[in-house]
Amino acid sequence: MDILQTERLELGHLALDDAAFIVQLVNEPGWLRFIGDRGIHTIEQAEAYLRDGPMASYAANGFGLYLVRRKVDGQRLGMCGLVKRPSLPHVDIGFAFLDAFMGQGYAFEAATAVLHHAKFDLNIDPVVAITDPQNKRSIKLLEKLGLKLHNKIQTAEDRPPVLLFHPGKP
């Protein structure tokens, strides 16, 4: 089900038939380096991730991470959407794209649409973001989206600190 469309992209709910794509995405070098190994290496593990993550979020919150596809050919590029984490006081935007499709403006296009959807369709404001301090591409994208570095936070005891970005003034 498509939720959003942009000039080049369609964003819609992730489904169990996206499991093979999820296995590929979460094992990309960029994902492993900046997000971490989630132990998803089989279709069954990816289906469990989809059921317990994005699909559960759609049911509980009315939003979640969306599959990002290119309109022209249906190519799956990545995912982008909204996440409600217990460790954050506000909903945050998350995104991840296959390494082959980075640097082509897809993440900015998708994230811009998601932020607009959050504010004007879902009445969610503010939307924040977190990222690994070493993830320069993510930091650059968040700044281009108008988010400003707020501080460094610890989201879990077993995870390294991350940078927290807020809209507007730091």
Contacts in CASP RR format, 6 or more apart in sequence:
PFRMAT RR
TARGET T0000
AUTHOR 0000-0000-0000
METHOD contacts of the structure
MODEL  1
MDILQTERLELGHLALDDAAFIVQLVNEPGWLRFIGDRGIHTIEQAEAYL
RDGPMASYAANGFGLYLVRRKVDGQRLGMCGLVKRPSLPHVDIGFAFLDA
FMGQGYAFEAATAVLHHAKFDLNIDPVVAITDPQNKRSIKLLEKLGLKLH
NKIQTAEDRPPVLLFHPGKP
1 12 0 8 1.000
1 13 0 8 1.000
2 10 0 8 1.000
2 11 0 8 1.000
2 12 0 8 1.000
3 11 0 8 1.000
3 12 0 8 1.000
3 13 0 8 1.000
3 66 0 8 1.000
3 117 0 8 1.000
4 10 0 8 1.000
4 11 0 8 1.000
4 12 0 8 1.000
4 66 0 8 1.000
4 113 0 8 1.000
4 114 0 8 1.000
4 117 0 8 1.000
5 11 0 8 1.000
5 71 0 8 1.000
5 113 0 8 1.000
6 109 0 8 1.000
6 110 0 8 1.000
6 112 0 8 1.000
6 113 0 8 1.000
7 109 0 8 1.000
8 70 0 8 1.000
8 71 0 8 1.000
8 72 0 8 1.000
8 106 0 8 1.000
8 109 0 8 1.000
9 68 0 8 1.000
9 69 0 8 1.000
9 70 0 8 1.000
9 71 0 8 1.000
9 77 0 8 1.000
9 106 0 8 1.000
9 109 0 8 1.000
9 110 0 8 1.000
9 113 0 8 1.000
10 68 0 8 1.000
10 69 0 8 1.000
10 70 0 8 1.000
10 71 0 8 1.000
10 74 0 8 1.000
11 66 0 8 1.000
11 67 0 8 1.000
11 68 0 8 1.000
11 69 0 8 1.000
11 80 0 8 1.000
11 81 0 8 1.000
11 110 0 8 1.000
11 113 0 8 1.000
11 114 0 8 1.000
12 66 0 8 1.000
12 67 0 8 1.000
12 69 0 8 1.000
13 54 0 8 1.000
13 55 0 8 1.000
13 58 0 8 1.000
13 66 0 8 1.000
13 67 0 8 1.000
14 22 0 8 1.000
14 50 0 8 1.000
14 54 0 8 1.000
14 55 0 8 1.000
14 65 0 8 1.000
14 66 0 8 1.000
14 67 0 8 1.000
14 79 0 8 1.000
15 50 0 8 1.000
15 55 0 8 1.000
15 67 0 8 1.000
16 47 0 8 1.000
16 50 0 8 1.000
16 51 0 8 1.000
18 46 0 8 1.000
18 50 0 8 1.000
18 67 0 8 1.000
18 76 0 8 1.000
19 43 0 8 1.000
19 46 0 8 1.000
19 47 0 8 1.000
19 50 0 8 1.000
20 43 0 8 1.000
20 46 0 8 1.000
21 67 0 8 1.000
21 76 0 8 1.000
21 78 0 8 1.000
22 40 0 8 1.000
22 46 0 8 1.000
22 49 0 8 1.000
22 50 0 8 1.000
23 40 0 8 1.000
23 41 0 8 1.000
23 42 0 8 1.000
23 43 0 8 1.000
23 45 0 8 1.000
23 46 0 8 1.000
24 98 0 8 1.000
25 31 0 8 1.000
25 78 0 8 1.000
25 79 0 8 1.000
25 96 0 8 1.000
25 97 0 8 1.000
25 98 0 8 1.000
26 32 0 8 1.000
26 35 0 8 1.000
26 38 0 8 1.000
26 39 0 8 1.000
26 40 0 8 1.000
26 46 0 8 1.000
26 49 0 8 1.000
26 96 0 8 1.000
27 40 0 8 1.000
27 41 0 8 1.000
28 96 0 8 1.000
28 98 0 8 1.000
28 99 0 8 1.000
29 99 0 8 1.000
30 99 0 8 1.000
31 96 0 8 1.000
33 132 0 8 1.000
33 134 0 8 1.000
34 131 0 8 1.000
34 132 0 8 1.000
34 134 0 8 1.000
34 135 0 8 1.000
34 138 0 8 1.000
35 96 0 8 1.000
35 132 0 8 1.000
38 49 0 8 1.000
39 45 0 8 1.000
40 46 0 8 1.000
40 49 0 8 1.000
53 65 0 8 1.000
54 64 0 8 1.000
54 65 0 8 1.000
54 66 0 8 1.000
54 79 0 8 1.000
57 63 0 8 1.000
57 64 0 8 1.000
57 65 0 8 1.000
57 83 0 8 1.000
57 84 0 8 1.000
58 64 0 8 1.000
60 84 0 8 1.000
61 82 0 8 1.000
61 84 0 8 1.000
62 122 0 8 1.000
63 81 0 8 1.000
63 82 0 8 1.000
63 91 0 8 1.000
63 118 0 8 1.000
63 122 0 8 1.000
63 124 0 8 1.000
64 81 0 8 1.000
64 82 0 8 1.000
64 83 0 8 1.000
65 79 0 8 1.000
65 80 0 8 1.000
65 81 0 8 1.000
65 82 0 8 1.000
65 83 0 8 1.000
65 94 0 8 1.000
66 79 0 8 1.000
66 80 0 8 1.000
66 81 0 8 1.000
66 110 0 8 1.000
66 114 0 8 1.000
67 76 0 8 1.000
67 78 0 8 1.000
67 79 0 8 1.000
68 76 0 8 1.000
68 77 0 8 1.000
68 78 0 8 1.000
68 79 0 8 1.000
68 80 0 8 1.000
68 97 0 8 1.000
68 106 0 8 1.000
68 110 0 8 1.000
69 75 0 8 1.000
69 76 0 8 1.000
69 77 0 8 1.000
70 77 0 8 1.000
70 106 0 8 1.000
76 98 0 8 1.000
77 97 0 8 1.000
77 98 0 8 1.000
77 101 0 8 1.000
77 106 0 8 1.000
78 95 0 8 1.000
78 96 0 8 1.000
78 97 0 8 1.000
78 98 0 8 1.000
78 101 0 8 1.000
78 106 0 8 1.000
79 95 0 8 1.000
79 96 0 8 1.000
79 97 0 8 1.000
80 93 0 8 1.000
80 94 0 8 1.000
80 95 0 8 1.000
80 96 0 8 1.000
80 107 0 8 1.000
80 110 0 8 1.000
80 111 0 8 1.000
80 114 0 8 1.000
81 93 0 8 1.000
81 94 0 8 1.000
81 95 0 8 1.000
81 110 0 8 1.000
81 111 0 8 1.000
81 114 0 8 1.000
82 91 0 8 1.000
82 92 0 8 1.000
82 93 0 8 1.000
82 94 0 8 1.000
82 114 0 8 1.000
82 118 0 8 1.000
82 122 0 8 1.000
82 124 0 8 1.000
82 127 0 8 1.000
83 91 0 8 1.000
83 92 0 8 1.000
83 93 0 8 1.000
83 94 0 8 1.000
84 91 0 8 1.000
85 92 0 8 1.000
85 155 0 8 1.000
87 153 0 8 1.000
87 155 0 8 1.000
87 156 0 8 1.000
88 128 0 8 1.000
88 130 0 8 1.000
88 155 0 8 1.000
88 164 0 8 1.000
90 126 0 8 1.000
90 127 0 8 1.000
90 128 0 8 1.000
91 118 0 8 1.000
91 124 0 8 1.000
91 127 0 8 1.000
91 128 0 8 1.000
92 127 0 8 1.000
92 128 0 8 1.000
92 129 0 8 1.000
92 130 0 8 1.000
93 111 0 8 1.000
93 114 0 8 1.000
93 115 0 8 1.000
93 118 0 8 1.000
93 127 0 8 1.000
93 128 0 8 1.000
93 129 0 8 1.000
93 145 0 8 1.000
94 111 0 8 1.000
94 129 0 8 1.000
95 107 0 8 1.000
95 110 0 8 1.000
95 111 0 8 1.000
95 138 0 8 1.000
95 141 0 8 1.000
97 106 0 8 1.000
97 107 0 8 1.000
102 137 0 8 1.000
103 137 0 8 1.000
107 141 0 8 1.000
108 141 0 8 1.000
108 144 0 8 1.000
108 145 0 8 1.000
111 141 0 8 1.000
111 145 0 8 1.000
112 145 0 8 1.000
115 127 0 8 1.000
115 145 0 8 1.000
118 124 0 8 1.000
118 125 0 8 1.000
118 127 0 8 1.000
119 125 0 8 1.000
119 127 0 8 1.000
126 166 0 8 1.000
126 167 0 8 1.000
127 167 0 8 1.000
128 147 0 8 1.000
128 150 0 8 1.000
128 164 0 8 1.000
128 165 0 8 1.000
128 166 0 8 1.000
128 167 0 8 1.000
129 142 0 8 1.000
129 147 0 8 1.000
129 164 0 8 1.000
129 165 0 8 1.000
130 153 0 8 1.000
130 155 0 8 1.000
130 162 0 8 1.000
130 163 0 8 1.000
130 164 0 8 1.000
130 165 0 8 1.000
131 138 0 8 1.000
131 139 0 8 1.000
131 142 0 8 1.000
131 162 0 8 1.000
131 163 0 8 1.000
131 165 0 8 1.000
132 138 0 8 1.000
132 160 0 8 1.000
132 162 0 8 1.000
132 163 0 8 1.000
133 152 0 8 1.000
133 161 0 8 1.000
133 162 0 8 1.000
133 163 0 8 1.000
139 149 0 8 1.000
139 163 0 8 1.000
142 165 0 8 1.000
143 165 0 8 1.000
146 167 0 8 1.000
146 168 0 8 1.000
147 165 0 8 1.000
147 166 0 8 1.000
147 167 0 8 1.000
147 168 0 8 1.000
148 165 0 8 1.000
148 166 0 8 1.000
148 167 0 8 1.000
148 168 0 8 1.000
148 169 0 8 1.000
148 170 0 8 1.000
149 163 0 8 1.000
149 164 0 8 1.000
149 165 0 8 1.000
149 170 0 8 1.000
150 164 0 8 1.000
150 165 0 8 1.000
150 166 0 8 1.000
150 170 0 8 1.000
151 163 0 8 1.000
151 164 0 8 1.000
152 161 0 8 1.000
152 162 0 8 1.000
152 163 0 8 1.000
152 164 0 8 1.000
153 161 0 8 1.000
153 162 0 8 1.000
153 163 0 8 1.000
153 164 0 8 1.000
154 161 0 8 1.000
154 162 0 8 1.000
155 162 0 8 1.000
END
